[in-house]
Amino acid sequence: MSDDNGAFTFRRLTGGTYRLTIDAGTEFETASETVDIIDSPLRNRRAGQIVSVQIQLRSKQQGQEEKPGVVNAALAAIPKPARELYEKALISAGAGEHKRAVEQLKQAVILHPEFALAFNELGVQYLKLGEPEKAAEALRSALKLEPDAFILRLNYGIIRLQQKRYAEAEAELGRALQINEASSAAHLFRGRALIELSRSDEAEKELLRALALGKDEARMAHRYLGAIYIEQGETARAIEPLETYLRLDPKAGEAAQIRGIIKQLRAQITRPKQ
């Protein structure tokens, strides 16, 4: 059931194609929408994506029968041969056959050069193959077709962050936030890029905003805030966010290292002044 505002949230979905169906009772037509969720580097950082789907319910006319079937709006205008290759690529990717998926997607975009979803998936598969530059190229092609697509801007910014192209990452993530300011992931990773650009005050604001939004990826904001405060020499202030991060993710790969850092910070506080 949705909340009082008609909103409902699905969490922790893996990449793939989903069908969303809304049954609002006998007075409204059943509404359906197909949503493609694209895997990205966010998965490796315990973060996620936000895909907003707005569906306008239509009143059912008297005597009107409910229409069966679902149309994927994103694929409806795609020529059948290209669409079939895309769907085969999704199957290949799900089976772990990433190279095969890449070849199928490349054929799909040759058949239909304006196939943004195929470029998206091509970028995902190149990332899985450890080829970030090719992934970035695929996402650039998708952005030429859909420049206002939030997920594309977000993922492209994250790729640039991974490649240590921090200025480009900050700019792309900033554009993503212009499209969807409520994305904690975009605030989080823009904050990370700003840290690398030595813009600590701006980074702190972005990380605090990520925490205020309260999504799963916010746990990393605590980790980054601790790093900022250490860099600024605010030893006592750094301890709390680091401890919070460990409490939220006690099995983090760097947990032992962070516990050691906290121990050193506490020692600095209790050390007698000369």
CORWOJO-V48595 format. One record per helix or strand of 3 or more residues. SS is the DSSP state (alpha for helix, beta for strand). FROM is the first residue (numbers start at 1). TO is the last residue. Records with the same first field share a line. If there is no record, write none. Layout:
SS = FROM-TO / FROM-TO
This chain:
beta = 16-22 / 31-37
alpha = 41-45 / 80-94 / 98-111 / 116-128 / 132-145 / 150-162 / 166-179 / 184-196 / 200-213 / 218-231 / 235-248 / 255-270
